[in-house]
Amino acid sequence: MQQRHKKKYAQGEMGENSFVFKGEEGRLNLVANNLLMFLHIAKGVDIDTWVYHLKRKDLTNWFRGTVHDEEPGEGG
């Protein structure tokens, strides 16, 4: 991946490709518009919201489809 794209995902505005933590009942609307914001929000998200998104494979799909990284943390 080109360096400018990596920086965009890490610090820039991803717009409609941002990850949105919503939870099962849609009570949340926490928008992570880049990876740094994702990590910041992730620290405060409750376990039920995590389980909801994990079961739906939202995180995997977001990393693969939007961030273009097969596995978070592998530097793909």
PDB file of N, CA, C and O in Angstrom:
ATOM      1  N   MET A   1       0.848  -1.183   0.000  1.00  0.00           N
ATOM      2  CA  MET A   1       0.000   0.000   0.000  1.00  0.00           C
ATOM      3  C   MET A   1       0.886   1.235   0.000  1.00  0.00           C
ATOM      4  O   MET A   1       1.917   1.252   0.672  1.00  0.00           O
ATOM      5  N   GLN A   2       0.510   2.249  -0.727  1.00  0.00           N
ATOM      6  CA  GLN A   2       1.294   3.463  -0.809  1.00  0.00           C
ATOM      7  C   GLN A   2       1.275   4.205   0.520  1.00  0.00           C
ATOM      8  O   GLN A   2       0.293   4.150   1.262  1.00  0.00           O
ATOM      9  N   GLN A   3       2.371   4.899   0.812  1.00  0.00           N
ATOM     10  CA  GLN A   3       2.533   5.595   2.077  1.00  0.00           C
ATOM     11  C   GLN A   3       1.425   6.626   2.318  1.00  0.00           C
ATOM     12  O   GLN A   3       0.949   6.761   3.446  1.00  0.00           O
ATOM     13  N   ARG A   4       1.011   7.350   1.285  1.00  0.00           N
ATOM     14  CA  ARG A   4      -0.014   8.381   1.491  1.00  0.00           C
ATOM     15  C   ARG A   4      -1.353   7.769   1.870  1.00  0.00           C
ATOM     16  O   ARG A   4      -2.117   8.372   2.624  1.00  0.00           O
ATOM     17  N   HIS A   5      -1.650   6.567   1.351  1.00  0.00           N
ATOM     18  CA  HIS A   5      -2.889   5.898   1.724  1.00  0.00           C
ATOM     19  C   HIS A   5      -2.838   5.428   3.170  1.00  0.00           C
ATOM     20  O   HIS A   5      -3.837   5.506   3.884  1.00  0.00           O
ATOM     21  N   LYS A   6      -1.678   4.940   3.605  1.00  0.00           N
ATOM     22  CA  LYS A   6      -1.525   4.517   4.992  1.00  0.00           C
ATOM     23  C   LYS A   6      -1.765   5.697   5.926  1.00  0.00           C
ATOM     24  O   LYS A   6      -2.448   5.561   6.942  1.00  0.00           O
ATOM     25  N   LYS A   7      -1.209   6.847   5.586  1.00  0.00           N
ATOM     26  CA  LYS A   7      -1.387   8.031   6.428  1.00  0.00           C
ATOM     27  C   LYS A   7      -2.849   8.467   6.443  1.00  0.00           C
ATOM     28  O   LYS A   7      -3.366   8.878   7.482  1.00  0.00           O
ATOM     29  N   LYS A   8      -3.514   8.378   5.294  1.00  0.00           N
ATOM     30  CA  LYS A   8      -4.928   8.739   5.219  1.00  0.00           C
ATOM     31  C   LYS A   8      -5.741   7.881   6.178  1.00  0.00           C
ATOM     32  O   LYS A   8      -6.575   8.397   6.922  1.00  0.00           O
ATOM     33  N   TYR A   9      -5.499   6.562   6.163  1.00  0.00           N
ATOM     34  CA  TYR A   9      -6.250   5.668   7.028  1.00  0.00           C
ATOM     35  C   TYR A   9      -5.897   5.889   8.496  1.00  0.00           C
ATOM     36  O   TYR A   9      -6.755   5.752   9.368  1.00  0.00           O
ATOM     37  N   ALA A  10      -4.652   6.225   8.768  1.00  0.00           N
ATOM     38  CA  ALA A  10      -4.222   6.411  10.147  1.00  0.00           C
ATOM     39  C   ALA A  10      -4.703   7.733  10.728  1.00  0.00           C
ATOM     40  O   ALA A  10      -5.149   7.778  11.874  1.00  0.00           O
ATOM     41  N   GLN A  11      -4.615   8.817   9.944  1.00  0.00           N
ATOM     42  CA  GLN A  11      -4.865  10.140  10.506  1.00  0.00           C
ATOM     43  C   GLN A  11      -5.896  10.974   9.759  1.00  0.00           C
ATOM     44  O   GLN A  11      -6.418  11.942  10.311  1.00  0.00           O
ATOM     45  N   GLY A  12      -6.193  10.626   8.543  1.00  0.00           N
ATOM     46  CA  GLY A  12      -7.057  11.466   7.718  1.00  0.00           C
ATOM     47  C   GLY A  12      -8.535  11.203   7.919  1.00  0.00           C
ATOM     48  O   GLY A  12      -8.939  10.480   8.830  1.00  0.00           O
ATOM     49  N   GLU A  13      -9.322  11.796   7.064  1.00  0.00           N
ATOM     50  CA  GLU A  13     -10.770  11.635   7.069  1.00  0.00           C
ATOM     51  C   GLU A  13     -11.165  10.544   6.089  1.00  0.00           C
ATOM     52  O   GLU A  13     -10.879  10.647   4.896  1.00  0.00           O
ATOM     53  N   MET A  14     -11.814   9.508   6.580  1.00  0.00           N
ATOM     54  CA  MET A  14     -12.237   8.418   5.712  1.00  0.00           C
ATOM     55  C   MET A  14     -13.676   8.606   5.227  1.00  0.00           C
ATOM     56  O   MET A  14     -14.172   7.804   4.436  1.00  0.00           O
ATOM     57  N   GLY A  15     -14.335   9.645   5.687  1.00  0.00           N
ATOM     58  CA  GLY A  15     -15.675   9.973   5.213  1.00  0.00           C
ATOM     59  C   GLY A  15     -16.658   8.822   5.384  1.00  0.00           C
ATOM     60  O   GLY A  15     -16.808   8.274   6.476  1.00  0.00           O
ATOM     61  N   GLU A  16     -17.324   8.467   4.293  1.00  0.00           N
ATOM     62  CA  GLU A  16     -18.346   7.417   4.350  1.00  0.00           C
ATOM     63  C   GLU A  16     -17.746   6.038   4.625  1.00  0.00           C
ATOM     64  O   GLU A  16     -18.484   5.089   4.890  1.00  0.00           O
ATOM     65  N   ASN A  17     -16.437   5.917   4.566  1.00  0.00           N
ATOM     66  CA  ASN A  17     -15.770   4.651   4.864  1.00  0.00           C
ATOM     67  C   ASN A  17     -15.365   4.525   6.333  1.00  0.00           C
ATOM     68  O   ASN A  17     -14.695   3.566   6.715  1.00  0.00           O
ATOM     69  N   SER A  18     -15.768   5.486   7.146  1.00  0.00           N
ATOM     70  CA  SER A  18     -15.462   5.435   8.572  1.00  0.00           C
ATOM     71  C   SER A  18     -16.169   4.260   9.221  1.00  0.00           C
ATOM     72  O   SER A  18     -17.219   3.818   8.753  1.00  0.00           O
ATOM     73  N   PHE A  19     -15.585   3.755  10.308  1.00  0.00           N
ATOM     74  CA  PHE A  19     -16.247   2.693  11.072  1.00  0.00           C
ATOM     75  C   PHE A  19     -17.166   3.348  12.083  1.00  0.00           C
ATOM     76  O   PHE A  19     -16.784   4.314  12.743  1.00  0.00           O
ATOM     77  N   VAL A  20     -18.379   2.824  12.205  1.00  0.00           N
ATOM     78  CA  VAL A  20     -19.345   3.375  13.150  1.00  0.00           C
ATOM     79  C   VAL A  20     -19.703   2.297  14.168  1.00  0.00           C
ATOM     80  O   VAL A  20     -20.260   1.253  13.827  1.00  0.00           O
ATOM     81  N   PHE A  21     -19.369   2.576  15.425  1.00  0.00           N
ATOM     82  CA  PHE A  21     -19.787   1.699  16.513  1.00  0.00           C
ATOM     83  C   PHE A  21     -21.238   2.022  16.816  1.00  0.00           C
ATOM     84  O   PHE A  21     -21.552   3.138  17.229  1.00  0.00           O
ATOM     85  N   LYS A  22     -22.130   1.052  16.614  1.00  0.00           N
ATOM     86  CA  LYS A  22     -23.557   1.273  16.842  1.00  0.00           C
ATOM     87  C   LYS A  22     -24.113   0.411  17.961  1.00  0.00           C
ATOM     88  O   LYS A  22     -24.944   0.874  18.742  1.00  0.00           O
ATOM     89  N   GLY A  23     -23.676  -0.814  18.049  1.00  0.00           N
ATOM     90  CA  GLY A  23     -24.234  -1.736  19.030  1.00  0.00           C
ATOM     91  C   GLY A  23     -25.532  -2.340  18.536  1.00  0.00           C
ATOM     92  O   GLY A  23     -26.112  -1.886  17.550  1.00  0.00           O
ATOM     93  N   GLU A  24     -25.980  -3.374  19.237  1.00  0.00           N
ATOM     94  CA  GLU A  24     -27.122  -4.169  18.789  1.00  0.00           C
ATOM     95  C   GLU A  24     -28.406  -3.370  18.629  1.00  0.00           C
ATOM     96  O   GLU A  24     -29.142  -3.576  17.664  1.00  0.00           O
ATOM     97  N   GLU A  25     -28.682  -2.481  19.537  1.00  0.00           N
ATOM     98  CA  GLU A  25     -29.920  -1.721  19.473  1.00  0.00           C
ATOM     99  C   GLU A  25     -29.731  -0.347  18.838  1.00  0.00           C
ATOM    100  O   GLU A  25     -30.645   0.477  18.854  1.00  0.00           O
ATOM    101  N   GLY A  26     -28.564  -0.102  18.288  1.00  0.00           N
ATOM    102  CA  GLY A  26     -28.300   1.171  17.628  1.00  0.00           C
ATOM    103  C   GLY A  26     -28.248   2.356  18.572  1.00  0.00           C
ATOM    104  O   GLY A  26     -28.480   3.492  18.158  1.00  0.00           O
ATOM    105  N   ARG A  27     -27.946   2.102  19.835  1.00  0.00           N
ATOM    106  CA  ARG A  27     -27.912   3.184  20.826  1.00  0.00           C
ATOM    107  C   ARG A  27     -26.709   4.094  20.649  1.00  0.00           C
ATOM    108  O   ARG A  27     -26.728   5.251  21.067  1.00  0.00           O
ATOM    109  N   LEU A  28     -25.663   3.565  20.028  1.00  0.00           N
ATOM    110  CA  LEU A  28     -24.445   4.355  19.828  1.00  0.00           C
ATOM    111  C   LEU A  28     -24.360   4.842  18.389  1.00  0.00           C
ATOM    112  O   LEU A  28     -24.959   4.261  17.484  1.00  0.00           O
ATOM    113  N   ASN A  29     -23.623   5.895  18.199  1.00  0.00           N
ATOM    114  CA  ASN A  29     -23.293   6.385  16.865  1.00  0.00           C
ATOM    115  C   ASN A  29     -21.906   7.012  16.948  1.00  0.00           C
ATOM    116  O   ASN A  29     -21.725   8.205  16.705  1.00  0.00           O
ATOM    117  N   LEU A  30     -20.930   6.172  17.298  1.00  0.00           N
ATOM    118  CA  LEU A  30     -19.560   6.634  17.497  1.00  0.00           C
ATOM    119  C   LEU A  30     -18.773   6.408  16.217  1.00  0.00           C
ATOM    120  O   LEU A  30     -18.490   5.271  15.840  1.00  0.00           O
ATOM    121  N   VAL A  31     -18.426   7.490  15.561  1.00  0.00           N
ATOM    122  CA  VAL A  31     -17.792   7.428  14.246  1.00  0.00           C
ATOM    123  C   VAL A  31     -16.276   7.516  14.377  1.00  0.00           C
ATOM    124  O   VAL A  31     -15.732   8.495  14.887  1.00  0.00           O
ATOM    125  N   ALA A  32     -15.617   6.476  13.908  1.00  0.00           N
ATOM    126  CA  ALA A  32     -14.154   6.452  13.859  1.00  0.00           C
ATOM    127  C   ALA A  32     -13.750   6.786  12.425  1.00  0.00           C
ATOM    128  O   ALA A  32     -13.781   5.926  11.545  1.00  0.00           O
ATOM    129  N   ASN A  33     -13.370   8.044  12.201  1.00  0.00           N
ATOM    130  CA  ASN A  33     -13.077   8.498  10.843  1.00  0.00           C
ATOM    131  C   ASN A  33     -11.656   8.195  10.392  1.00  0.00           C
ATOM    132  O   ASN A  33     -11.256   8.582   9.294  1.00  0.00           O
ATOM    133  N   ASN A  34     -10.884   7.500  11.240  1.00  0.00           N
ATOM    134  CA  ASN A  34      -9.560   7.011  10.870  1.00  0.00           C
ATOM    135  C   ASN A  34      -9.119   5.985  11.913  1.00  0.00           C
ATOM    136  O   ASN A  34      -9.821   5.761  12.899  1.00  0.00           O
ATOM    137  N   LEU A  35      -7.971   5.367  11.703  1.00  0.00           N
ATOM    138  CA  LEU A  35      -7.522   4.312  12.614  1.00  0.00           C
ATOM    139  C   LEU A  35      -7.168   4.830  14.006  1.00  0.00           C
ATOM    140  O   LEU A  35      -7.409   4.140  14.996  1.00  0.00           O
ATOM    141  N   LEU A  36      -6.609   6.017  14.097  1.00  0.00           N
ATOM    142  CA  LEU A  36      -6.299   6.568  15.413  1.00  0.00           C
ATOM    143  C   LEU A  36      -7.567   6.813  16.218  1.00  0.00           C
ATOM    144  O   LEU A  36      -7.613   6.531  17.415  1.00  0.00           O
ATOM    145  N   MET A  37      -8.592   7.336  15.562  1.00  0.00           N
ATOM    146  CA  MET A  37      -9.866   7.562  16.243  1.00  0.00           C
ATOM    147  C   MET A  37     -10.521   6.223  16.593  1.00  0.00           C
ATOM    148  O   MET A  37     -11.138   6.094  17.651  1.00  0.00           O
ATOM    149  N   PHE A  38     -10.390   5.227  15.709  1.00  0.00           N
ATOM    150  CA  PHE A  38     -10.909   3.890  15.983  1.00  0.00           C
ATOM    151  C   PHE A  38     -10.324   3.357  17.287  1.00  0.00           C
ATOM    152  O   PHE A  38     -11.060   2.869  18.146  1.00  0.00           O
ATOM    153  N   LEU A  39      -9.009   3.449  17.437  1.00  0.00           N
ATOM    154  CA  LEU A  39      -8.346   2.963  18.645  1.00  0.00           C
ATOM    155  C   LEU A  39      -8.783   3.737  19.881  1.00  0.00           C
ATOM    156  O   LEU A  39      -8.963   3.160  20.953  1.00  0.00           O
ATOM    157  N   HIS A  40      -8.949   5.030  19.728  1.00  0.00           N
ATOM    158  CA  HIS A  40      -9.378   5.878  20.840  1.00  0.00           C
ATOM    159  C   HIS A  40     -10.790   5.505  21.296  1.00  0.00           C
ATOM    160  O   HIS A  40     -11.032   5.332  22.490  1.00  0.00           O
ATOM    161  N   ILE A  41     -11.707   5.385  20.362  1.00  0.00           N
ATOM    162  CA  ILE A  41     -13.087   5.027  20.686  1.00  0.00           C
ATOM    163  C   ILE A  41     -13.160   3.602  21.221  1.00  0.00           C
ATOM    164  O   ILE A  41     -13.899   3.320  22.164  1.00  0.00           O
ATOM    165  N   ALA A  42     -12.390   2.710  20.615  1.00  0.00           N
ATOM    166  CA  ALA A  42     -12.421   1.289  20.991  1.00  0.00           C
ATOM    167  C   ALA A  42     -12.137   1.077  22.472  1.00  0.00           C
ATOM    168  O   ALA A  42     -12.681   0.158  23.084  1.00  0.00           O
ATOM    169  N   LYS A  43     -11.299   1.910  23.043  1.00  0.00           N
ATOM    170  CA  LYS A  43     -10.958   1.774  24.464  1.00  0.00           C
ATOM    171  C   LYS A  43     -12.164   1.964  25.374  1.00  0.00           C
ATOM    172  O   LYS A  43     -12.199   1.421  26.478  1.00  0.00           O
ATOM    173  N   GLY A  44     -13.147   2.726  24.923  1.00  0.00           N
ATOM    174  CA  GLY A  44     -14.291   3.033  25.775  1.00  0.00           C
ATOM    175  C   GLY A  44     -15.578   2.313  25.416  1.00  0.00           C
ATOM    176  O   GLY A  44     -16.598   2.500  26.078  1.00  0.00           O
ATOM    177  N   VAL A  45     -15.542   1.494  24.377  1.00  0.00           N
ATOM    178  CA  VAL A  45     -16.758   0.807  23.939  1.00  0.00           C
ATOM    179  C   VAL A  45     -17.032  -0.393  24.851  1.00  0.00           C
ATOM    180  O   VAL A  45     -16.118  -1.138  25.203  1.00  0.00           O
ATOM    181  N   ASP A  46     -18.294  -0.567  25.226  1.00  0.00           N
ATOM    182  CA  ASP A  46     -18.674  -1.658  26.118  1.00  0.00           C
ATOM    183  C   ASP A  46     -18.586  -3.014  25.419  1.00  0.00           C
ATOM    184  O   ASP A  46     -18.585  -3.098  24.191  1.00  0.00           O
ATOM    185  N   ILE A  47     -18.513  -4.059  26.217  1.00  0.00           N
ATOM    186  CA  ILE A  47     -18.315  -5.415  25.701  1.00  0.00           C
ATOM    187  C   ILE A  47     -19.473  -5.862  24.806  1.00  0.00           C
ATOM    188  O   ILE A  47     -19.245  -6.561  23.819  1.00  0.00           O
ATOM    189  N   ASP A  48     -20.688  -5.481  25.124  1.00  0.00           N
ATOM    190  CA  ASP A  48     -21.832  -5.875  24.304  1.00  0.00           C
ATOM    191  C   ASP A  48     -21.735  -5.317  22.886  1.00  0.00           C
ATOM    192  O   ASP A  48     -22.110  -5.985  21.922  1.00  0.00           O
ATOM    193  N   THR A  49     -21.237  -4.105  22.765  1.00  0.00           N
ATOM    194  CA  THR A  49     -21.059  -3.502  21.441  1.00  0.00           C
ATOM    195  C   THR A  49     -19.978  -4.249  20.672  1.00  0.00           C
ATOM    196  O   THR A  49     -20.137  -4.511  19.480  1.00  0.00           O
ATOM    197  N   TRP A  50     -18.875  -4.597  21.342  1.00  0.00           N
ATOM    198  CA  TRP A  50     -17.813  -5.367  20.696  1.00  0.00           C
ATOM    199  C   TRP A  50     -18.350  -6.700  20.189  1.00  0.00           C
ATOM    200  O   TRP A  50     -18.111  -7.072  19.041  1.00  0.00           O
ATOM    201  N   VAL A  51     -19.067  -7.412  21.034  1.00  0.00           N
ATOM    202  CA  VAL A  51     -19.601  -8.724  20.667  1.00  0.00           C
ATOM    203  C   VAL A  51     -20.542  -8.593  19.474  1.00  0.00           C
ATOM    204  O   VAL A  51     -20.496  -9.406  18.551  1.00  0.00           O
ATOM    205  N   TYR A  52     -21.386  -7.583  19.492  1.00  0.00           N
ATOM    206  CA  TYR A  52     -22.310  -7.346  18.380  1.00  0.00           C
ATOM    207  C   TYR A  52     -21.542  -7.199  17.065  1.00  0.00           C
ATOM    208  O   TYR A  52     -21.864  -7.869  16.084  1.00  0.00           O
ATOM    209  N   HIS A  53     -20.546  -6.340  17.039  1.00  0.00           N
ATOM    210  CA  HIS A  53     -19.783  -6.102  15.810  1.00  0.00           C
ATOM    211  C   HIS A  53     -18.925  -7.312  15.419  1.00  0.00           C
ATOM    212  O   HIS A  53     -18.745  -7.586  14.232  1.00  0.00           O
ATOM    213  N   LEU A  54     -18.400  -8.026  16.404  1.00  0.00           N
ATOM    214  CA  LEU A  54     -17.608  -9.216  16.104  1.00  0.00           C
ATOM    215  C   LEU A  54     -18.457 -10.327  15.490  1.00  0.00           C
ATOM    216  O   LEU A  54     -18.040 -10.971  14.528  1.00  0.00           O
ATOM    217  N   LYS A  55     -19.629 -10.547  16.038  1.00  0.00           N
ATOM    218  CA  LYS A  55     -20.521 -11.578  15.498  1.00  0.00           C
ATOM    219  C   LYS A  55     -20.928 -11.283  14.064  1.00  0.00           C
ATOM    220  O   LYS A  55     -21.068 -12.201  13.256  1.00  0.00           O
ATOM    221  N   ARG A  56     -21.116 -10.016  13.745  1.00  0.00           N
ATOM    222  CA  ARG A  56     -21.519  -9.606  12.402  1.00  0.00           C
ATOM    223  C   ARG A  56     -20.326  -9.508  11.445  1.00  0.00           C
ATOM    224  O   ARG A  56     -20.499  -9.287  10.247  1.00  0.00           O
ATOM    225  N   LYS A  57     -19.114  -9.674  11.987  1.00  0.00           N
ATOM    226  CA  LYS A  57     -17.866  -9.563  11.223  1.00  0.00           C
ATOM    227  C   LYS A  57     -17.664  -8.163  10.646  1.00  0.00           C
ATOM    228  O   LYS A  57     -17.004  -7.988   9.622  1.00  0.00           O
ATOM    229  N   ASP A  58     -18.240  -7.176  11.320  1.00  0.00           N
ATOM    230  CA  ASP A  58     -18.105  -5.786  10.877  1.00  0.00           C
ATOM    231  C   ASP A  58     -16.651  -5.336  10.874  1.00  0.00           C
ATOM    232  O   ASP A  58     -16.216  -4.635   9.961  1.00  0.00           O
ATOM    233  N   LEU A  59     -15.904  -5.737  11.893  1.00  0.00           N
ATOM    234  CA  LEU A  59     -14.505  -5.304  11.993  1.00  0.00           C
ATOM    235  C   LEU A  59     -13.663  -5.918  10.887  1.00  0.00           C
ATOM    236  O   LEU A  59     -12.885  -5.221  10.235  1.00  0.00           O
ATOM    237  N   THR A  60     -13.813  -7.208  10.674  1.00  0.00           N
ATOM    238  CA  THR A  60     -13.076  -7.895   9.619  1.00  0.00           C
ATOM    239  C   THR A  60     -13.394  -7.285   8.261  1.00  0.00           C
ATOM    240  O   THR A  60     -12.494  -7.007   7.469  1.00  0.00           O
ATOM    241  N   ASN A  61     -14.667  -7.081   8.001  1.00  0.00           N
ATOM    242  CA  ASN A  61     -15.082  -6.514   6.714  1.00  0.00           C
ATOM    243  C   ASN A  61     -14.549  -5.101   6.524  1.00  0.00           C
ATOM    244  O   ASN A  61     -14.159  -4.725   5.418  1.00  0.00           O
ATOM    245  N   TRP A  62     -14.531  -4.326   7.590  1.00  0.00           N
ATOM    246  CA  TRP A  62     -14.033  -2.950   7.500  1.00  0.00           C
ATOM    247  C   TRP A  62     -12.539  -2.942   7.206  1.00  0.00           C
ATOM    248  O   TRP A  62     -12.077  -2.209   6.332  1.00  0.00           O
ATOM    249  N   PHE A  63     -11.783  -3.762   7.941  1.00  0.00           N
ATOM    250  CA  PHE A  63     -10.338  -3.803   7.700  1.00  0.00           C
ATOM    251  C   PHE A  63     -10.012  -4.314   6.310  1.00  0.00           C
ATOM    252  O   PHE A  63      -9.137  -3.764   5.642  1.00  0.00           O
ATOM    253  N   ARG A  64     -10.688  -5.339   5.868  1.00  0.00           N
ATOM    254  CA  ARG A  64     -10.411  -5.904   4.540  1.00  0.00           C
ATOM    255  C   ARG A  64     -10.897  -5.004   3.416  1.00  0.00           C
ATOM    256  O   ARG A  64     -10.179  -4.776   2.443  1.00  0.00           O
ATOM    257  N   GLY A  65     -12.104  -4.496   3.547  1.00  0.00           N
ATOM    258  CA  GLY A  65     -12.723  -3.753   2.458  1.00  0.00           C
ATOM    259  C   GLY A  65     -12.375  -2.286   2.392  1.00  0.00           C
ATOM    260  O   GLY A  65     -12.298  -1.707   1.309  1.00  0.00           O
ATOM    261  N   THR A  66     -12.165  -1.681   3.547  1.00  0.00           N
ATOM    262  CA  THR A  66     -11.931  -0.238   3.576  1.00  0.00           C
ATOM    263  C   THR A  66     -10.480   0.102   3.827  1.00  0.00           C
ATOM    264  O   THR A  66      -9.889   0.915   3.116  1.00  0.00           O
ATOM    265  N   VAL A  67      -9.914  -0.514   4.829  1.00  0.00           N
ATOM    266  CA  VAL A  67      -8.525  -0.219   5.190  1.00  0.00           C
ATOM    267  C   VAL A  67      -7.572  -1.030   4.324  1.00  0.00           C
ATOM    268  O   VAL A  67      -6.387  -0.709   4.235  1.00  0.00           O
ATOM    269  N   HIS A  68      -8.079  -2.075   3.688  1.00  0.00           N
ATOM    270  CA  HIS A  68      -7.296  -2.941   2.801  1.00  0.00           C
ATOM    271  C   HIS A  68      -6.158  -3.619   3.532  1.00  0.00           C
ATOM    272  O   HIS A  68      -5.030  -3.688   3.044  1.00  0.00           O
ATOM    273  N   ASP A  69      -6.478  -4.116   4.707  1.00  0.00           N
ATOM    274  CA  ASP A  69      -5.503  -4.845   5.521  1.00  0.00           C
ATOM    275  C   ASP A  69      -6.159  -6.171   5.902  1.00  0.00           C
ATOM    276  O   ASP A  69      -7.225  -6.181   6.517  1.00  0.00           O
ATOM    277  N   GLU A  70      -5.535  -7.275   5.543  1.00  0.00           N
ATOM    278  CA  GLU A  70      -6.112  -8.584   5.819  1.00  0.00           C
ATOM    279  C   GLU A  70      -6.229  -8.853   7.311  1.00  0.00           C
ATOM    280  O   GLU A  70      -7.250  -9.364   7.771  1.00  0.00           O
ATOM    281  N   GLU A  71      -5.206  -8.516   8.062  1.00  0.00           N
ATOM    282  CA  GLU A  71      -5.218  -8.741   9.499  1.00  0.00           C
ATOM    283  C   GLU A  71      -4.711  -7.475  10.188  1.00  0.00           C
ATOM    284  O   GLU A  71      -3.598  -7.024   9.917  1.00  0.00           O
ATOM    285  N   PRO A  72      -5.528  -6.899  11.080  1.00  0.00           N
ATOM    286  CA  PRO A  72      -5.051  -5.722  11.811  1.00  0.00           C
ATOM    287  C   PRO A  72      -3.750  -6.035  12.525  1.00  0.00           C
ATOM    288  O   PRO A  72      -3.609  -7.082  13.156  1.00  0.00           O
ATOM    289  N   GLY A  73      -2.803  -5.118  12.418  1.00  0.00           N
ATOM    290  CA  GLY A  73      -1.543  -5.292  13.104  1.00  0.00           C
ATOM    291  C   GLY A  73      -0.463  -5.993  12.313  1.00  0.00           C
ATOM    292  O   GLY A  73       0.674  -6.072  12.777  1.00  0.00           O
ATOM    293  N   GLU A  74      -0.774  -6.503  11.140  1.00  0.00           N
ATOM    294  CA  GLU A  74       0.245  -7.183  10.340  1.00  0.00           C
ATOM    295  C   GLU A  74       0.943  -6.242   9.355  1.00  0.00           C
ATOM    296  O   GLU A  74       1.917  -6.625   8.708  1.00  0.00           O
ATOM    297  N   GLY A  75       0.447  -5.024   9.247  1.00  0.00           N
ATOM    298  CA  GLY A  75       1.104  -4.060   8.383  1.00  0.00           C
ATOM    299  C   GLY A  75       0.953  -4.337   6.909  1.00  0.00           C
ATOM    300  O   GLY A  75       1.843  -4.006   6.125  1.00  0.00           O
ATOM    301  N   GLY A  76      -0.175  -4.949   6.503  1.00  0.00           N
ATOM    302  CA  GLY A  76      -0.430  -5.351   5.126  1.00  0.00           C
ATOM    303  C   GLY A  76      -0.417  -4.326   4.141  1.00  0.00           C
ATOM    304  O   GLY A  76      -0.625  -4.602   2.960  1.00  0.00           O
TER     305      GLY A  76
END
